[in-house]
Amino acid sequence: MKRKLLLFFALLIAVGMKAAEDLQPTNVTPEIGATYLISENDGSIVFTFDRQLKIDKAYIIPANGNPIEIANTWDSYTVVAYFYYCGISSQMKALIKDGTITAGGTFQIKLQGIKDAEDASISYNDVTATFVAGNLPAELVSIKPQDGETINSYYAVGGTDGLIAFTFTDPVVCESAKVSYGNVEDGTFGSIDLQTPVASGSVLTANIQGIKLSPADINKQTSITLQISRVKTTDGILLEGNIPGSPGTYAVNYNIKSSSVEVSYRFTPDKGSNIDNVEQLKCYFSYPITFDGVKLSYTLGGGETSIVIPKEQITIENDPNDDEGAFFAYIPIKDLSFDAGNVDVEFVGGMDLNGNAVEVKGTFLSAGKHADVTTCLSVTPTPGSKLVPRPEAFVFTFSDLVTMDMSSVLVIGGDEMPLGRLASVNKNVLTVRYENTMYGDLTFKLRMKNAAGNFVTYGDTEGYVTVSYSAPSDLFTCSGIDPVVGKVESLKVFTLTFDGVDDYVGGFDNSKEIVLKNEAGEKVTTGTIDLPEDYYTYPFDAIITLANEVNTTGIYTLVVPEKTAYNSLYDDFMDDFGVSGGAIYNPELTFTYTIGDVTPTTCTNVDPAPAQNMEAIPTQFAFTFSRNVTLSSARMTSDENPRGGVDISEYVAVADNVLTITLPEGMTDSYTFVNFMLQVTDITGAYVTYGDVDDYVVAGYTKKVEANTFICSDITPAVGEVKSLKEFILTFVGVDEFDMVGGFDTTKEIVLKDVAGTTVTTGTIDFSDFDHPMDAIISLEKEVAENGTYTLTIPEGTVYNSLYDDMAEDFGVSLGAIYNPELTYTYTILASGIDSVMAGELSGVVEVYSLQGVLLRKADVSEALKGLTPGIYIVNGKKIAVK
């Protein structure tokens, strides 16, 4: 090959072809050596030259790999400049996903075949630029409901309907969302801004509840586009988006389910019926509606009262004989008591699918009914909740007339307090007024009697109505601090801003010690806290002043103890500073700062250490760091999810400076490899790097497997009878759909031998074309056409899969590469000199050979063929069929 190239260049010089001229771009965007981010703009790399050119091809060259032609290139020019664009976004994404290019590693763009646009005889040298591959941005995994589905034109506020979930591979944030419809040309275009989507890890949720999207509301359109914009990773990198030319924007289209029919309903029993012996009212709806609950208004104890049965207590049953969404609603009334008179029933907040109000009412009769059992129908606020913000009152609604026994108490922190003047009963409703003294853990233990004198049970204690709440006092939260946490030049004065609703900073407990600690936890200096001089302008602020200014290089944490700052109910004449009167205070506050250039946080130990060829892959892994850390994200790739991997945050625990991964028992039994990619931040907020990817902790493990498992599934020509041998195509089976022939050990000798075991010729092996990545081509040094039987032998370890690494001594086997076992293929050459004849055409002494070239007999033709197994034989160079 080298001799041919030298001869070619000698001929070029001989005919006087011009040598390539030097050419350098005047500018490259992004800059050479910079990090290439897939999500930026259109993902293109732009070369600018000072002359008009024609460029034949452009390639992406991985750090360890073969050049890959860029599929998407284009150019433009002005009078003084020529621009050549390499649109590599899609290709780079695939290359980083399959590991051909590593995030944080380098790659090159090479322009080849460059000539002057006006004079094709002027050629230029190849132009090469090196870049760093950035991290693969988060990708959209799914949208629910899916694109193209039909949704309702209205969803009531609250609940889970009307929420559009965009799920990504990594945590993301979003700045805005909107719904648009129609088009500009015919004047039907319009849009509705939505609330900022809620980010929860890798899921963004857009909310269309409470928005009317019926054709009447959106210019007679029957479809909408929901769009979320400025979607970024948590470190601020804009995602690619699914709209060309609009980075960070994702759109999904929906058809609107709208009905112009009027919703009809029917009560059972019918309106006007007596319901004293009815356990539940049934209401049939011809089409779907939403509602919040059912209100019943009636006379009880000689006066008007009403209750609302929440939707959660109403049973919904779809009509099995209807496909338009008809349903039944069952309203429980068994335990309700009524005086004689009307009972009015009304569905509260009823709306059809178009968001139009639906009035559902019915009036029924009662001759007077007192239920056998009295129940507590509802309690507000919901029992078990945290009282933030504090309620005005606690409301208990019962199914019958009730009275409160004087033994009813409120338990606060273990102490019982009679309700007394705080409680009032109106027929079937008990109201307990909230007071500031109600803080900490609260439990109501109520003794409520019905008209028959029996005690009502609600909760887990017979004869008591028991409900509990938490009313914490550490709710005076700090919403901001100046200077903001991070890197600063020095530390002396801090301004803390507290949250208050119609509230302000009221005072401080100056016995609390505010301290600034170094990284070792040692006290460096202390601080005092006070109101700002312009307190009336900034009533939510507090000023902390350190005793000494700190400017020494290091990491420092400001610690403000719990109960240092109090809200406006602060009372310095009380031992608890007013907490028993409703004052709230701050929880412990910590703020971390860095001064100067500190030593980066490192991962000091991984147990077990990343390793290859393990006997088994464990299920527990411990990462120890030089500082305390927090987890931002955790993903794992394995045989089951080899590319994007899966989120394993639920299996990760962090305690100070130790991060532990505990996978379910048996999860790794069938895996041959596991790779972890963790994003971990230290106390300064900086990402920790361990492994070969910046800002990530990367650790990989492989299980010991037999390496000679790269199987050849087919060979062309097929074994058997051929006319000659020169070239062979071997097809291999990969470990997955992305695998391919990766490389060869060219020191292995591929040989073709005859039946005597003598080497007839040798062969070389190379890749097939781009369309056949699982093929390898063997070319013999010389064509073999002489009659006989031959065996092609490819030694073990000649062909490797895609994990082949020509820079490694073992060609990548320690990192998971596999290779072929020894391969042998036997052929029989029957050239045109061998004719098929009838036995009667032969005479005298003949030689009989098998098709494999083995001499079987040498005898007179009358005896030579006797007793042979039926088949084809070679007799004196001619094929004979023995039957």
ZAMARGU-4260 file (C-alpha; in steps of 0.2 Angstrom, whole numbers, plus 5000, padded with zeros to 4 digits):
<rodrens>
0) 5000/5000/5000 | 5014/5012/5005 | 5023/5009/4988 | 5007/5013/4979 | 5005/5029/4988
5) 5023/5034/4985 | 5021/5030/4966 | 5004/5040/4966 | 5013/5056/4973 | 5027/5054/4962
10) 5016/5054/4947 | 5007/5070/4954 | 5024/5079/4955 | 5029/5073/4938 | 5014/5080/4930
15) 5016/5097/4939 | 5001/5097/4951 | 5002/5112/4963 | 5006/5108/4981 | 4992/5112/4994
20) 4993/5129/5000 | 4992/5134/5019 | 4975/5140/5025 | 4969/5145/5042 | 4951/5151/5047
25) 4950/5169/5053 | 4938/5164/5066 | 4930/5148/5073 | 4914/5148/5084 | 4914/5142/5097
30) 4933/5146/5100 | 4945/5132/5097 | 4948/5123/5113 | 4931/5129/5120 | 4918/5117/5127
35) 4905/5113/5114 | 4887/5112/5121 | 4874/5103/5111 | 4860/5114/5117 | 4868/5131/5111
40) 4859/5139/5096 | 4858/5126/5082 | 4872/5115/5088 | 4883/5121/5073 | 4902/5124/5073
45) 4906/5139/5061 | 4922/5141/5052 | 4925/5158/5044 | 4938/5161/5030 | 4944/5177/5021
50) 4941/5169/5003 | 4927/5159/4994 | 4930/5140/4995 | 4923/5124/4990 | 4925/5111/5004
55) 4922/5093/5000 | 4919/5084/5016 | 4920/5087/5035 | 4923/5075/5049 | 4920/5072/5068
60) 4936/5064/5075 | 4934/5056/5092 | 4949/5056/5103 | 4951/5037/5101 | 4941/5032/5085
65) 4939/5033/5067 | 4933/5049/5058 | 4914/5051/5056 | 4908/5061/5041 | 4897/5075/5046
70) 4880/5073/5038 | 4874/5091/5039 | 4885/5105/5032 | 4881/5121/5023 | 4889/5137/5019
75) 4886/5156/5016 | 4896/5171/5011 | 4898/5189/5010 | 4909/5200/5000 | 4924/5198/5012
80) 4920/5182/5021 | 4915/5164/5018 | 4906/5154/5032 | 4906/5135/5033 | 4894/5127/5045
85) 4895/5110/5053 | 4878/5105/5060 | 4884/5092/5072 | 4871/5093/5086 | 4862/5076/5082
90) 4878/5067/5078 | 4886/5073/5094 | 4872/5068/5105 | 4872/5050/5098 | 4891/5049/5099
95) 4891/5055/5118 | 4877/5043/5121 | 4885/5028/5114 | 4902/5032/5122 | 4912/5035/5106
100) 4915/5053/5113 | 4916/5056/5132 | 4909/5072/5140 | 4924/5081/5146 | 4935/5073/5133
105) 4941/5081/5117 | 4936/5079/5099 | 4941/5087/5082 | 4932/5094/5067 | 4942/5091/5051
110) 4938/5100/5035 | 4945/5090/5020 | 4946/5093/5001 | 4947/5112/5002 | 4949/5121/4985
115) 4947/5139/4979 | 4929/5143/4973 | 4936/5152/4958 | 4951/5141/4953 | 4949/5123/4957
120) 4968/5120/4953 | 4971/5129/4969 | 4970/5117/4984 | 4972/5120/5002 | 4978/5110/5017
125) 4965/5101/5028 | 4959/5112/5043 | 4957/5104/5060 | 4950/5112/5076 | 4950/5104/5093
130) 4935/5106/5106 | 4930/5099/5122 | 4913/5089/5123 | 4901/5096/5135 | 4889/5086/5146
135) 4875/5079/5137 | 4860/5090/5141 | 4844/5083/5149 | 4832/5075/5136 | 4814/5074/5136
140) 4808/5057/5140 | 4789/5058/5140 | 4774/5070/5140 | 4758/5065/5148 | 4745/5066/5141
145) 4754/5062/5125 | 4756/5073/5110 | 4740/5072/5099 | 4728/5065/5113 | 4711/5073/5116
150) 4709/5082/5132 | 4694/5091/5141 | 4691/5109/5137 | 4690/5112/5156 | 4697/5105/5172
155) 4692/5111/5189 | 4705/5118/5201 | 4713/5105/5212 | 4715/5087/5210 | 4726/5078/5198
160) 4717/5081/5181 | 4722/5095/5170 | 4741/5093/5174 | 4753/5091/5160 | 4769/5082/5165
165) 4785/5084/5155 | 4798/5071/5161 | 4816/5073/5157 | 4832/5062/5160 | 4839/5075/5173
170) 4832/5088/5185 | 4827/5104/5176 | 4819/5121/5179 | 4807/5131/5168 | 4803/5150/5166
175) 4786/5151/5158 | 4772/5142/5149 | 4757/5146/5138 | 4743/5139/5128 | 4741/5145/5110
180) 4728/5142/5097 | 4722/5147/5079 | 4733/5156/5067 | 4738/5174/5062 | 4733/5173/5044
185) 4714/5171/5047 | 4714/5182/5063 | 4710/5167/5075 | 4727/5167/5084 | 4727/5169/5103
190) 4737/5164/5118 | 4734/5161/5137 | 4749/5163/5149 | 4750/5149/5162 | 4757/5148/5179
195) 4776/5144/5179 | 4777/5125/5178 | 4781/5117/5194 | 4799/5108/5194 | 4800/5092/5205
200) 4817/5084/5201 | 4816/5079/5182 | 4798/5082/5180 | 4790/5099/5175 | 4771/5100/5178
205) 4761/5113/5168 | 4744/5117/5175 | 4729/5121/5164 | 4716/5119/5178 | 4703/5133/5179
210) 4706/5138/5161 | 4691/5137/5148 | 4697/5130/5131 | 4680/5126/5123 | 4679/5132/5105
215) 4668/5147/5110 | 4682/5153/5121 | 4697/5150/5109 | 4690/5158/5093 | 4681/5142/5087
220) 4697/5132/5087 | 4697/5113/5091 | 4715/5111/5096 | 4728/5119/5106 | 4747/5120/5108
225) 4754/5120/5125 | 4772/5127/5126 | 4785/5128/5140 | 4800/5139/5137 | 4817/5142/5144
230) 4819/5125/5150 | 4836/5123/5158 | 4847/5111/5168 | 4849/5116/5186 | 4866/5123/5182
235) 4859/5134/5169 | 4862/5125/5153 | 4848/5128/5140 | 4840/5112/5133 | 4839/5108/5115
240) 4820/5109/5114 | 4808/5100/5102 | 4805/5115/5091 | 4819/5119/5078 | 4827/5135/5081
245) 4820/5138/5098 | 4832/5131/5111 | 4824/5127/5128 | 4806/5127/5121 | 4795/5111/5121
250) 4778/5110/5113 | 4764/5098/5113 | 4748/5098/5103 | 4731/5092/5110 | 4714/5091/5103
255) 4700/5098/5113 | 4685/5087/5118 | 4670/5099/5118 | 4652/5095/5118 | 4638/5107/5114
260) 4625/5096/5121 | 4616/5101/5137 | 4620/5090/5153 | 4605/5082/5160 | 4603/5074/5177
265) 4590/5063/5186 | 4589/5060/5205 | 4583/5043/5212 | 4572/5044/5221 | 4563/5058/5211
270) 4563/5076/5217 | 4549/5078/5229 | 4550/5061/5237 | 4552/5057/5255 | 4570/5052/5259
275) 4568/5047/5277 | 4571/5028/5273 | 4584/5032/5260 | 4602/5027/5264 | 4610/5036/5249
280) 4603/5048/5235 | 4608/5043/5217 | 4610/5056/5204 | 4612/5051/5185 | 4622/5063/5173
285) 4621/5061/5155 | 4638/5069/5152 | 4654/5071/5163 | 4654/5086/5175 | 4666/5091/5189
290) 4660/5097/5206 | 4667/5100/5223 | 4654/5092/5234 | 4636/5091/5238 | 4627/5104/5250
295) 4611/5099/5259 | 4601/5113/5267 | 4587/5108/5280 | 4579/5111/5296 | 4586/5104/5312
300) 4582/5108/5330 | 4570/5121/5325 | 4582/5131/5314 | 4590/5131/5297 | 4606/5122/5295
305) 4617/5116/5280 | 4631/5104/5278 | 4643/5100/5263 | 4647/5082/5259 | 4664/5083/5251
310) 4667/5075/5234 | 4679/5062/5243 | 4664/5055/5252 | 4653/5053/5236 | 4654/5037/5226
315) 4656/5039/5207 | 4651/5025/5196 | 4653/5025/5177 | 4638/5020/5167 | 4643/5004/5158
320) 4630/5006/5144 | 4636/5023/5139 | 4652/5029/5130 | 4650/5047/5132 | 4655/5048/5150
325) 4638/5046/5159 | 4640/5042/5177 | 4630/5040/5193 | 4634/5049/5209 | 4629/5041/5226
330) 4627/5054/5241 | 4627/5046/5258 | 4613/5052/5269 | 4609/5037/5280 | 4616/5045/5296
335) 4608/5062/5293 | 4594/5068/5304 | 4581/5081/5299 | 4566/5090/5306 | 4550/5088/5296
340) 4551/5099/5280 | 4561/5101/5264 | 4578/5095/5261 | 4587/5105/5247 | 4601/5096/5238
345) 4614/5105/5227 | 4630/5100/5219 | 4643/5113/5223 | 4654/5120/5209 | 4647/5110/5195
350) 4655/5113/5178 | 4654/5104/5161 | 4669/5099/5150 | 4668/5117/5143 | 4670/5125/5160
355) 4652/5131/5160 | 4642/5131/5176 | 4630/5117/5178 | 4616/5119/5190 | 4611/5103/5199
360) 4597/5105/5212 | 4583/5095/5220 | 4571/5097/5234 | 4565/5082/5244 | 4554/5079/5259
365) 4556/5073/5277 | 4543/5069/5290 | 4556/5071/5303 | 4570/5058/5305 | 4583/5055/5319
370) 4597/5043/5313 | 4602/5029/5325 | 4620/5034/5324 | 4627/5051/5324 | 4644/5054/5315
375) 4656/5068/5313 | 4654/5072/5294 | 4669/5084/5292 | 4683/5093/5301 | 4691/5109/5296
380) 4706/5111/5295 | 4710/5093/5289 | 4716/5083/5304 | 4734/5079/5305 | 4739/5094/5295
385) 4752/5107/5300 | 4743/5124/5304 | 4752/5135/5292 | 4745/5148/5291 | 4736/5148/5307
390) 4717/5146/5305 | 4704/5157/5312 | 4694/5143/5320 | 4692/5124/5320 | 4675/5118/5313
395) 4667/5101/5317 | 4651/5097/5307 | 4640/5082/5313 | 4625/5073/5306 | 4613/5077/5320
400) 4610/5089/5334 | 4625/5089/5347 | 4630/5096/5363 | 4647/5098/5370 | 4651/5090/5387
405) 4661/5101/5399 | 4674/5087/5400 | 4680/5091/5382 | 4698/5098/5382 | 4712/5103/5371
410) 4729/5095/5374 | 4744/5106/5371 | 4761/5098/5374 | 4754/5086/5386 | 4744/5099/5396
415) 4725/5099/5396 | 4716/5115/5393 | 4697/5116/5395 | 4689/5123/5379 | 4676/5134/5389
420) 4673/5151/5381 | 4683/5146/5365 | 4669/5133/5359 | 4652/5136/5353 | 4639/5124/5346
425) 4625/5129/5334 | 4614/5114/5331 | 4625/5101/5322 | 4641/5112/5321 | 4655/5115/5334
430) 4666/5130/5332 | 4682/5132/5342 | 4690/5149/5340 | 4709/5148/5337 | 4720/5158/5349
435) 4739/5162/5349 | 4741/5150/5364 | 4738/5136/5353 | 4756/5131/5348 | 4766/5115/5347
440) 4757/5099/5345 | 4738/5100/5348 | 4725/5087/5351 | 4706/5090/5353 | 4698/5077/5365
445) 4679/5081/5363 | 4665/5073/5372 | 4650/5077/5360 | 4632/5070/5364 | 4618/5068/5351
450) 4600/5070/5354 | 4598/5053/5362 | 4612/5057/5375 | 4625/5045/5367 | 4643/5051/5364
455) 4649/5052/5346 | 4665/5043/5341 | 4677/5050/5328 | 4695/5044/5329 | 4703/5030/5338
460) 4695/5032/5355 | 4677/5026/5359 | 4665/5040/5364 | 4677/5054/5360 | 4680/5065/5345
465) 4699/5066/5343 | 4709/5075/5330 | 4727/5081/5331 | 4737/5095/5323 | 4754/5102/5323
470) 4756/5121/5326 | 4775/5124/5326 | 4783/5140/5332 | 4799/5139/5322 | 4790/5147/5307
475) 4799/5164/5306 | 4809/5159/5291 | 4824/5169/5283 | 4821/5172/5264 | 4837/5180/5260
480) 4854/5186/5266 | 4867/5198/5260 | 4880/5194/5255 | 4873/5179/5246 | 4881/5163/5250
485) 4896/5158/5239 | 4913/5166/5236 | 4917/5183/5245 | 4932/5193/5248 | 4929/5196/5267
490) 4915/5194/5280 | 4909/5207/5293 | 4891/5213/5291 | 4876/5202/5286 | 4858/5208/5282
495) 4845/5194/5285 | 4827/5196/5277 | 4813/5187/5286 | 4796/5181/5279 | 4781/5189/5287
500) 4763/5191/5281 | 4757/5207/5289 | 4771/5204/5300 | 4789/5211/5304 | 4804/5207/5315
505) 4799/5210/5333 | 4815/5207/5343 | 4829/5195/5348 | 4835/5184/5361 | 4852/5191/5364
510) 4858/5177/5375 | 4859/5166/5359 | 4877/5165/5352 | 4879/5169/5334 | 4895/5162/5328
515) 4906/5161/5312 | 4915/5144/5311 | 4929/5138/5300 | 4929/5121/5291 | 4935/5112/5306
520) 4920/5118/5316 | 4930/5129/5327 | 4924/5146/5332 | 4932/5160/5322 | 4922/5175/5329
525) 4905/5179/5336 | 4891/5191/5330 | 4878/5202/5337 | 4860/5205/5330 | 4850/5221/5329
530) 4836/5230/5320 | 4842/5240/5305 | 4844/5259/5308 | 4830/5262/5295 | 4819/5249/5303
535) 4803/5258/5297 | 4809/5256/5279 | 4815/5238/5281 | 4804/5230/5295 | 4808/5213/5289
540) 4827/5214/5291 | 4839/5211/5304 | 4858/5215/5304 | 4871/5204/5311 | 4888/5212/5314
545) 4904/5201/5317 | 4916/5206/5331 | 4930/5204/5319 | 4931/5206/5300 | 4937/5189/5292
550) 4947/5189/5276 | 4958/5174/5278 | 4957/5160/5264 | 4945/5146/5270 | 4927/5140/5271
555) 4916/5148/5284 | 4899/5145/5290 | 4888/5158/5299 | 4877/5149/5312 | 4861/5158/5319
560) 4854/5148/5333 | 4835/5143/5334 | 4825/5156/5343 | 4836/5171/5340 | 4824/5182/5330
565) 4806/5183/5334 | 4791/5191/5324 | 4780/5205/5329 | 4772/5196/5344 | 4789/5196/5353
570) 4787/5201/5371 | 4803/5203/5381 | 4794/5204/5397 | 4789/5185/5395 | 4801/5171/5399
575) 4797/5163/5382 | 4797/5180/5373 | 4779/5179/5369 | 4778/5161/5361 | 4764/5156/5373
580) 4755/5171/5366 | 4758/5166/5348 | 4775/5173/5344 | 4785/5163/5331 | 4804/5162/5329
585) 4818/5157/5317 | 4824/5139/5315 | 4843/5137/5316 | 4850/5146/5301 | 4867/5142/5292
590) 4875/5151/5278 | 4892/5145/5270 | 4905/5156/5262 | 4922/5154/5254 | 4936/5167/5255
595) 4950/5165/5242 | 4955/5149/5233 | 4952/5134/5244 | 4956/5116/5241 | 4942/5108/5230
600) 4932/5094/5239 | 4938/5077/5233 | 4931/5059/5234 | 4944/5051/5245 | 4938/5034/5245
605) 4926/5022/5235 | 4922/5005/5243 | 4923/4994/5234 | 4935/5003/5222 | 4930/5004/5204
610) 4935/4988/5196 | 4935/4976/5181 | 4933/4958/5180 | 4925/4956/5197 | 4918/4939/5202
615) 4901/4948/5206 | 4895/4965/5206 | 4889/4970/5224 | 4874/4980/5228 | 4881/4992/5241
620) 4894/5006/5237 | 4901/5019/5249 | 4909/5035/5243 | 4919/5046/5256 | 4922/5064/5253
625) 4934/5076/5260 | 4920/5087/5266 | 4901/5085/5269 | 4891/5084/5253 | 4873/5084/5247
630) 4866/5074/5232 | 4860/5083/5217 | 4857/5068/5205 | 4861/5050/5203 | 4860/5039/5188
635) 4866/5021/5184 | 4869/5012/5168 | 4869/4994/5167 | 4865/4979/5155 | 4847/4983/5157
640) 4849/5002/5153 | 4865/5004/5144 | 4863/5021/5137 | 4853/5034/5146 | 4853/5024/5162
645) 4840/5026/5176 | 4838/5038/5191 | 4843/5029/5207 | 4841/5043/5219 | 4829/5033/5230
650) 4843/5021/5233 | 4856/5034/5239 | 4858/5040/5257 | 4870/5054/5262 | 4877/5056/5280
655) 4889/5071/5282 | 4904/5066/5270 | 4898/5048/5266 | 4887/5044/5252 | 4880/5026/5251
660) 4871/5017/5237 | 4861/5002/5242 | 4853/4993/5228 | 4839/4980/5230 | 4846/4963/5234
665) 4849/4953/5218 | 4847/4968/5206 | 4865/4966/5200 | 4865/4947/5199 | 4862/4947/5180
670) 4872/4962/5176 | 4890/4962/5168 | 4893/4980/5171 | 4887/4995/5182 | 4892/5013/5180
675) 4887/5027/5192 | 4886/5045/5188 | 4883/5056/5203 | 4881/5074/5204 | 4887/5079/5221
680) 4889/5097/5229 | 4900/5101/5244 | 4895/5114/5258 | 4901/5128/5246 | 4889/5123/5232
685) 4903/5117/5221 | 4902/5101/5211 | 4914/5087/5216 | 4923/5078/5202 | 4929/5060/5203
690) 4933/5050/5187 | 4934/5057/5170 | 4919/5068/5168 | 4920/5086/5176 | 4908/5090/5190
695) 4902/5072/5191 | 4907/5057/5202 | 4909/5043/5191 | 4913/5025/5196 | 4912/5009/5185
700) 4911/4990/5189 | 4912/4975/5177 | 4909/4957/5181 | 4922/4944/5174 | 4915/4936/5159
705) 4922/4925/5145 | 4929/4937/5132 | 4929/4926/5117 | 4910/4928/5114 | 4910/4939/5099
710) 4901/4926/5088 | 4902/4925/5069 | 4884/4921/5063 | 4887/4920/5045 | 4901/4919/5032
715) 4900/4922/5013 | 4904/4912/5003 | 4895/4898/5013 | 4905/4883/5017 | 4904/4869/5005
720) 4908/4868/4986 | 4915/4883/4977 | 4924/4887/4961 | 4938/4898/4969 | 4942/4907/4985
725) 4948/4925/4987 | 4937/4936/4998 | 4926/4932/5013 | 4913/4942/5022 | 4910/4938/5041
730) 4895/4944/5050 | 4896/4945/5069 | 4882/4946/5083 | 4884/4961/5094 | 4879/4962/5113
735) 4866/4975/5109 | 4858/4984/5095 | 4872/4998/5096 | 4887/4986/5095 | 4898/4984/5080
740) 4915/4977/5074 | 4927/4989/5083 | 4944/4983/5077 | 4957/4969/5074 | 4973/4962/5081
745) 4983/4962/5065 | 4997/4951/5073 | 4985/4936/5071 | 4989/4926/5056 | 4974/4921/5045
750) 4978/4906/5035 | 4970/4895/5021 | 4977/4877/5022 | 4975/4862/5011 | 4970/4844/5018
755) 4988/4840/5022 | 4988/4855/5034 | 5000/4865/5022 | 4997/4884/5022 | 4992/4888/5004
760) 4990/4907/5007 | 4987/4920/5021 | 4974/4934/5023 | 4971/4951/5029 | 4955/4958/5038
765) 4947/4975/5038 | 4931/4984/5040 | 4916/4983/5028 | 4907/4998/5023 | 4897/5010/5034
770) 4881/5002/5030 | 4887/4985/5037 | 4895/4989/5054 | 4893/4971/5060 | 4904/4964/5045
775) 4922/4961/5043 | 4931/4957/5026 | 4945/4944/5024 | 4955/4946/5008 | 4967/4931/5004
780) 4984/4936/4997 | 4981/4926/4982 | 4966/4918/4974 | 4965/4899/4976 | 4956/4890/4961
785) 4965/4873/4961 | 4954/4858/4965 | 4954/4852/4982 | 4948/4854/5000 | 4954/4869/5010
790) 4951/4876/5028 | 4951/4895/5032 | 4956/4898/5050 | 4954/4914/5059 | 4963/4914/5076
795) 4955/4918/5093 | 4956/4936/5097 | 4957/4942/5079 | 4941/4952/5079 | 4934/4964/5093
800) 4918/4972/5096 | 4914/4991/5098 | 4924/4992/5115 | 4940/4988/5106 | 4954/5000/5111
805) 4970/5000/5101 | 4979/5010/5114 | 4976/4996/5127 | 4988/4981/5128 | 4973/4969/5129
810) 4963/4979/5116 | 4950/4984/5129 | 4946/4967/5136 | 4948/4973/5154 | 4935/4986/5150
815) 4922/4974/5143 | 4928/4972/5125 | 4925/4954/5118 | 4933/4945/5104 | 4930/4930/5092
820) 4934/4912/5097 | 4944/4902/5084 | 4934/4901/5068 | 4937/4887/5055 | 4927/4886/5038
825) 4930/4871/5026 | 4928/4873/5007 | 4930/4861/4992 | 4935/4869/4975 | 4928/4860/4960
830) 4934/4870/4946 | 4928/4869/4928 | 4940/4855/4925 | 4930/4843/4935 | 4915/4836/4925
835) 4900/4826/4931 | 4901/4809/4922 | 4892/4792/4922 | 4902/4778/4929 | 4901/4768/4913
840) 4912/4781/4905 | 4927/4776/4915 | 4938/4761/4912 | 4954/4754/4920 | 4962/4758/4936
845) 4955/4774/4944 | 4958/4785/4960 | 4943/4789/4971 | 4943/4804/4982 | 4930/4812/4994
850) 4924/4829/4991 | 4936/4834/5005 | 4951/4828/4994 | 4955/4812/5004 | 4960/4797/4993
855) 4949/4783/4997 | 4953/4770/4985 | 4964/4766/4970 | 4957/4751/4960 | 4950/4745/4944
860) 4934/4754/4940 | 4924/4738/4942 | 4929/4737/4960 | 4933/4755/4965 | 4915/4761/4968
865) 4908/4745/4977 | 4903/4747/4995 | 4904/4766/4995 | 4892/4776/5005 | 4879/4784/4993
870) 4885/4802/4989 | 4896/4812/4977 | 4915/4807/4974 | 4929/4813/4963 | 4935/4799/4952
875) 4950/4803/4940 | 4945/4822/4942 | 4927/4819/4938 | 4911/4819/4949 | 4902/4802/4951
880) 4886/4800/4960 | 4885/4784/4970 | 4867/4778/4974
</rodrens>
